[in-house]
Amino acid sequence: MALKCAVELGIPDIINSHGHPVTISEIIDSIKKSTSTSPNIDYLTRIMRLLVHKKLFTSQLHQESNQLLYDLTRSSKWLLKDSKFNLSPLVLWETNPILLKPWQYLGKCVQENSSPFERAHGCQIWDLALADPKFNNFLNGAMRCSTTTIINEMLLEYKDGFSGIAGSLVDVGGGTGSIIAEIVEANPHIQGINFDLPHVVSTAPEFPGVKHVGGDMFVDIPEADAVIMKWTLHDWSDEDCTIILKNCYQAIRKKKNGKVIIVDCVLRPDGNDLFDKMGLIFDVLMMAHTTAGKERTEAEWKILLNNAGFPRYNVIRTPAFSCIIEAFPE
């Protein structure tokens, strides 16, 4: 929540705008100018002390003035509004009261075999996004933010895979289309299709080489030479994923070299690196925010793919949190 406070106050951008380390008074003055308020300098000093300890900012005592000077770290540079990889929307998303409330129901839901999000709000997260345009924009921004962070690794690690696509690529659950647009920009021979719910694509901007299509992946998916899904299947139960994957199968079955590209987590429960730890956290996060979503081990992915008609697959690990699973129909 301290990080949320820093993001809401625009502290990373305030420090960056000065072009040099700043005092707490300079940060306060900038907040005053932008908000016409009287900020509490003691509160902010204590919050910054915690964030410095967490290595989100640095502080150094200026010998002449005897004041602490605050500066950005590599981590807080990811929170700058003008950065291509701005993670601020994701910070604000995960700390949104709507997203925090389901965590209070984890214990009850273990007892009752129910969904924390539905217990907290009386509906699924997707229903709330449909009913509330503001929440929908919040969701789209967070999803765009999370996928933007992996696009460079995805384009690099799967360069040959994209170049081998003969014609069209449909991004299932593609949100507002920013990722399929980057794929098409890097691979102009691909005809991009951004596929998501009608209320999602209705807010999508136009991108060269990308066609927006509204629909329901549980009903059918536009035909294409290949399908890509990024951070989509981890939102759903095994039963729902099987339906989605079978619809993917139908979308590519007429194509000679049809395939499905899944960008998602592959859990290694015994692993001990940073991404392994993140996977375990995300698994519980899926429990809190979705009805039956979860992260999966490779063994679980294998069963899921087999059941949907994809007996052959490759797992490509990347220098990022997500893996690329390349699945081929029987």
N, C-alpha and C positions, 0 to 999 in steps of 0.2 A: 504493500500500500504506500510505502514511502516512495517507491519508484513511480507509482501512479501519480503521486503528488508532484514529483519533479517534472513528469511529462505534461501534466495539466497546466503547470505554471510556465512551461516552456523553458526550463532552466538549461537544457543542453543547447538550445538555439541562442539563448541569451549569452552564454559563455562564448559560443562560436562567433557570434556577431561582434564581439569585442576584439577578436583576433589575438587575444593574450589572456593569461590567467587573471581572474577577477576576484575582488573581495566580496564578502557577503553583502556589504552595503551597496555595491554596484549591482548585484543581482536584485536586491530589494528595490533599488531605484528603477530598474527596468520593469519590474513587475508593477510598480506604482504607475508608471507612464502608460503601460498597456491596459491596465484594469481600472485605473482611477480609484484604487483602494489604499488602505494603510496596512501593509503586511506586517506580521509579527516576526521580528528579526530573530528572537530567541527560538521560536518554533522552527524556523527555517535552518538556523545554525545546527540544531539538534538533528534534524532530518538529514542535512548534508553530512554530518559526522557519521551517521549510520551508512549512508551511501558511499562515502569514502572508504569506510571499513570493508564494504562489500566490493570495493574496487570498481565502482561505477563512475567515480570521479577521483581526482587526486587533490591533495591539499598540501601546501608548502608554506612555512612561515617566512614572511618577508622581513628581513633583518632590520631594515630602516624604519618601516612603519609598524612592525610587530603585529601585523595582521596576516591571517591565513589567506592564501591565494588559491582559488579553485580552478581546476582545468579538466578538460575531457580526457577520458581514457578511450581505448579502442572500443570498449563495450558501449559507452555512452554516445559514441559517434554513430552508432546504429539507430539512435533516437532522433537524429537531426531530420527536420521536415523535408529538406531539399535533397536528402540522400536517396539514391535509388533503392537502397535496402532499408528504408525507414521502418523500424519495428514498433514505433509508437502506437499504431492502430491495434497491434496484437496485445501490447501491454494494457491498453484501455479496454480491450475486449475481455481479456481474462480477469480483469479486476472490476468489470461491470457488475453492479448489484444483481442483475438478472442471472448472471453466470455464477456468482458466488452463493446465491441462495440454495441451489441444489446440494452443495457440499454439507449443509446442515442436516440433510436427510439420509446420509450414507448408512448410518446405523439402522435406522428404521427400515430402509429398503433391503438391507441384508435380512432382517427379520421377516419382512412382508413379501419378499420377492417382487419388488416393484421398482420403477424407474425414478431416480432422484429428481430429474428435471420435471417429469410429469407430476411427481408428488409436490414439487415446489410451485409449479405454474399451471397445472391442470391441462397441459397439452405438450406436444413434442416441440422441440426447438424450431423445426421447420414450419410448423403451424403458426408459431408466434411470429416468425419472419414474414410469413404470408399476410398476417393480420396487421402487422406494425411496420410501415415503411421505414421509419427511423431505425428500428432494430434490424431490418433487412439491410439497410445501407451499412450499418455497423458490422454486420456479419460479412457482407461482401468485401468491405475494407480489410477486415482481419484475414479472410481467406486469401485475398489478393496479396496481402503482406506476407503471409506464411509461404505461399508458393513462389513469390518473387525471390526469396532467399535461396532457393535451390535451383533456380533456372540455369545459372551459369554452369554448375556442376552437371546438371542434367544434359545440357547441350554438349558439354565436353565429353562426358563419360559415355553418352549414347549417340555420339556423332554419326557413326557408321549405321546405327539402327535407324536414325531419321533419314539419312541419305538413301537408304534402301527402300523407303516407302515410295511406291510407284505413282500414287495419285493423291487420294484424299486421306485426311486424318481427322477424326472426330474426337473432340475433347468432351468427355461425358462428365457432367458436373463442373463445367469449365468456368462457372461464375460469369464475370463480365468480359472474359475473353482475353485478358492481358497475357496469359502464358501461351496459349495457342498462337497469339499474334507474334510473340518472340520466337517461337519455333518456326513459324512461316517466314519471318524476316531472315532467320539464319538458314532456312531451307526453302528458297523461293519456288521450287518445283512442287511443293506440297500445297494442296488445296485445303485450307483450314475450315473446320466446322466447329463452332462453339455451341455446345448443346447443354441447356439447363432449363429449369422451370421457367414458364413464361414471365412471371413477375421479376425474375432475375435478369433474363436477357433483355427485358424491356428497358432496363437502365444502362445497358452496355453501349459503349461508344463504338464507332465504326473503326475497323482496322483493315489495312490493305491485305487482300488475299484471304480474309476471314468472313464466313457467313454465319450469322447468328440464327439458331433454330431453337424455338421453345417446344418443350414436350415433357414427357415423364419417362425416366429410364426404367421404371417398373412395368411400362407398357411396351414400348419399343424404342429402338435407337436408330438414327439415320445410317443408311448403308455407307460404308467407307472401306478403304484398303486397310486401314488400321484404326484401332481405338486406343485412346490414352485416358487414364483416370489417375488423378493426383489427389491424394488425401481424401478419397471418396469412400472406398470400401471399409475403411476403419470406422466409419460412422454407423455401420449397419451390422445386423446379426448375420450368422452364417446362412440362415434361410433366405434372408433378403439379398445377401451377396450372391447367392446361387441364382436367384432370379435375374439380377443385374447382369451377371456373367453370361447366362444363357441368352439374354438379349444381345449382348456383345457378340456372342457366337453367331447369332442370326444376322447381325449387321455385317459381318466379314465373311460369311460362309461361301459366298459366290466368288470371292477374290482368290486368286492363285496363291498369293503369299500373305494371306491375311494373318494378323496377329493382334494381341492385346498387350498394351504397355501399362503396367501398374506402377505408379510411384507412391510408395507407402513404406511404413516401418516393417522390418522383419526382426522380431524379437529374438534376442539371445539371452535367456534368463540367467545363464551362468557367466555371461560376459561382464566385464568390469570397466569398460572405457566410458567416456562421457555420453556417447550416443546410446549405449546399452542402458545406462541409468535413466536417460531421458525417455527411452521407450517404456520403461516400467512406470514412470510418472504419467506419460501420455495414456497408457492403458487405463489407469484409474481416472484420469481426466475424461476419457471417453465414457466411462461408467457414469460419471456425474452429469455430463452434458448431452448424452444421447440416450435413446431408449435401450439399445442393446449393442452399441458399438464397442469395439475392442481392438487392441493391437494383436498381431498374430505371429507365432513362430513359423519357421519355414515348413515344419511338419503340418501345421494347420493350414498354411497356404496351399500346400500340395494336395491335401484332401479337398479343399474348397475348389481348386482348379479342376481336379479330376472329376468331381461331381457335376461340373458345368460343361464338361467336354473338352478340357484343355489338359491332356496327359503330359505334354512336353512343356518345360519351362526352364528359364535361366534366371538366376539371381545375380544381379550386378551391384556390388557394394560401391558406394560413392564416398567422397570425403565430406559428406554431409549426413544429416540424421536419417534421411530416407534412402531406401534402396530402389533399384529399378528391377521389376519382375517382368520378364518378356515371356508371354504365354502363347502357345500355338495350338490350334484346334486339331482334333484327331483326323 
